[in-house]
Amino acid sequence: MKKRRNPTLLIVTLFAYLVIYFPIMFIMVMSFNESERYYRFTTIGFKWYQEIFINESLLDAIGNTLFIAILSTIVATIVGTFTAIGINSLRKSKRANMMILNNIPVINPDIVTGISLMIVFSLLPISFGMPTMLLAHIFFSIPFVVLNVLPKLKELDKNMFDAALDLGCTRLQAIFKVIIPSVKSGIIAGALIAFTMSIDDFVISYFVSG
């Protein structure tokens, strides 16, 4: 027998999707509106998209955003992957303590992280600007890479690393030729999330940009 669909549940689901996606659709449609007032639709055109390539300050901001996001993602992915491998090799109690430290930047409000990093950078012999922004983005991106790589490491056979050593690999060769290829899906997922978090961030960048 076919199960009857609950109409109330369907209505609530559709309403939830509407609340989530309507603002995005509204912005997308209004981006083709050539009027300077968002509440009045005049003619369809690409005026505001052309403004992106005319406004030098906006182009500089986009360039800086992409530069910081790409570079911080590369560094955070490398550091986060090796950090996850190190955490996975620890005993259960030490692993739990390390995961608590790893999760602090994830659960912390952005404003708390931003102010904390601003205070730390002000105590160091480093000038605010691109260097501090890059360090900040690497800092809050690493935990997301660790959280994506670690579950993949737990799925691996615990004897795989020892087997690679018995077959003649050095420790580094075993990591690069056996472990990392086995968890590359987690590494890719972590890199994508790190890139997304970096592109999305404003609050932390505001406090560490100078």
URNOR-V886791 format. One record per residue. N is the residue number from 1. OMEGA is omega in whole degrees, 0 to 359 (* if undefined). Layout:
n = <N;N>
omega = <OMEGA;OMEGA>
This chain:
n = <1;2;3;4;5;6;7;8;9;10;11;12;13;14;15;16;17;18;19;20;21;22;23;24;25;26;27;28;29;30;31;32;33;34;35;36;37;38;39;40;41;42;43;44;45;46;47;48;49;50;51;52;53;54;55;56;57;58;59;60;61;62;63;64;65;66;67;68;69;70;71;72;73;74;75;76;77;78;79;80;81;82;83;84;85;86;87;88;89;90;91;92;93;94;95;96;97;98;99;100;101;102;103;104;105;106;107;108;109;110;111;112;113;114;115;116;117;118;119;120;121;122;123;124;125;126;127;128;129;130;131;132;133;134;135;136;137;138;139;140;141;142;143;144;145;146;147;148;149;150;151;152;153;154;155;156;157;158;159;160;161;162;163;164;165;166;167;168;169;170;171;172;173;174;175;176;177;178;179;180;181;182;183;184;185;186;187;188;189;190;191;192;193;194;195;196;197;198;199;200;201;202;203;204;205;206;207;208;209;210>
omega = <179;177;178;178;179;182;179;179;179;180;179;180;179;178;179;177;179;180;183;191;181;178;179;179;180;179;181;180;183;177;177;179;183;177;178;178;188;184;180;181;181;181;178;180;182;184;186;175;176;179;179;184;177;183;184;180;178;177;177;180;178;179;179;179;180;179;180;183;183;182;179;178;180;182;182;179;179;182;181;179;179;175;179;178;178;179;181;181;181;173;189;183;179;179;179;178;180;179;175;178;181;186;181;179;181;184;179;172;182;183;178;178;181;180;179;180;178;179;180;181;179;179;182;178;182;182;179;181;181;180;182;177;179;179;180;181;176;182;184;178;183;181;180;176;179;182;178;183;186;178;177;178;180;179;182;174;183;182;184;181;179;178;178;178;180;181;173;179;168;181;179;178;179;180;186;185;184;187;185;176;182;182;186;178;177;179;179;179;178;179;180;179;178;178;179;180;180;178;185;189;171;188;181;179;181;184;185;182;179;*>
